[in-house]
Amino acid sequence: LADVQGGLFAAHEQALAQPVPPVVYDFHGFLAVVDELEGFDFARKQPPEKVDASFLLAMDNAQGLLAMGQAMIPQLAELTIEPDGKAHRFELPEA
């Protein structure tokens, strides 16, 4: 048991030693509201066929978060989203 715990804690210590991205310090919270979820079957591990949801992020530096997200996710880079504090509707591509 000690060997397992030692390896487990070592992995967590290594992860915690990594620097936190600066954008994390500007993060205050989020709100997600799922209005509609069609075709989801948790027991069969079937992802939903359709999701209608809203997601709100509370950030001091929305431009930094958007730039980081666009650098990591090509589909996000293709969207025209302005970090202007207003709600923006966009459709996510199907997986």
C-alpha positions as a printed Julia matrix, in Angstrom:
95×3 Matrix{Float64}:
   0.0    0.0     0.0
   2.83   2.4     0.81
   4.32   1.86   -2.66
   1.01   2.69   -4.34
   0.48   5.77   -2.19
   4.05   6.92   -2.78
   3.64   6.7    -6.54
   0.22   8.34   -6.43
   1.39  11.25   -4.31
   4.55  11.68   -6.38
   2.47  12.1    -9.53
   0.25  14.68   -7.83
   3.24  16.55   -6.42
   4.76  16.73   -9.89
   1.51  18.09  -11.33
   1.22  20.67   -8.55
   4.79  21.81   -9.18
   3.85  23.0   -12.68
   3.21  26.75  -12.99
  -0.4   27.87  -13.22
  -1.26  29.72  -16.45
  -1.7   33.45  -15.73
  -5.27  33.4   -17.09
  -6.3   31.25  -14.1
  -5.74  34.15  -11.71
  -8.32  36.21  -13.64
 -10.99  33.49  -13.4
 -13.85  34.2   -10.97
 -16.43  31.54  -11.8
 -18.82  30.07  -14.31
 -22.46  29.21  -14.81
 -23.77  26.46  -17.08
 -27.45  25.98  -17.89
 -28.53  22.96  -19.94
 -31.95  23.61  -21.48
 -32.22  20.52  -23.65
 -30.34  17.22  -23.83
 -31.45  14.7   -26.45
 -30.25  11.14  -27.01
 -28.0   10.93  -23.95
 -27.78   7.49  -22.33
 -25.39   7.39  -19.38
 -25.78   3.64  -18.82
 -24.69   2.85  -22.39
 -22.05   5.62  -22.42
 -23.81   7.21  -25.38
 -23.08  10.92  -25.76
 -25.99  13.28  -26.44
 -27.11  13.8   -30.0
 -28.23  17.37  -29.33
 -27.47  19.85  -26.55
 -28.97  23.29  -26.07
 -27.07  25.07  -23.33
 -25.7   28.39  -22.13
 -22.31  28.87  -20.54
 -21.07  32.0   -18.79
 -17.5   32.66  -17.66
 -16.63  35.42  -15.2
 -13.13  36.67  -16.07
 -11.07  39.8   -15.65
  -9.07  39.02  -18.81
 -11.5   37.63  -21.38
  -9.14  38.47  -24.25
  -6.37  36.35  -22.7
  -8.68  33.38  -22.19
 -10.06  33.64  -25.71
  -6.56  33.86  -27.21
  -5.39  30.84  -25.21
  -8.48  28.84  -26.19
  -8.11  29.75  -29.86
  -4.46  28.65  -29.78
  -5.44  25.26  -28.33
  -8.72  24.52  -30.13
  -8.79  25.04  -33.92
 -12.62  25.09  -34.04
 -12.68  27.95  -31.53
 -10.19  29.92  -33.63
 -12.58  29.7   -36.59
 -15.4   31.39  -34.65
 -15.77  35.15  -34.57
 -16.19  35.84  -30.87
 -15.48  39.26  -29.42
 -14.49  39.42  -25.72
 -16.78  42.4   -25.15
 -18.8   41.27  -22.13
 -21.87  40.49  -24.23
 -23.48  37.11  -24.85
 -22.51  35.49  -28.15
 -24.38  32.63  -29.78
 -22.42  30.08  -31.76
 -22.9   26.54  -32.94
 -20.31  23.92  -32.1
 -19.42  21.51  -34.89
 -20.58  17.93  -34.54
 -17.98  15.47  -33.35
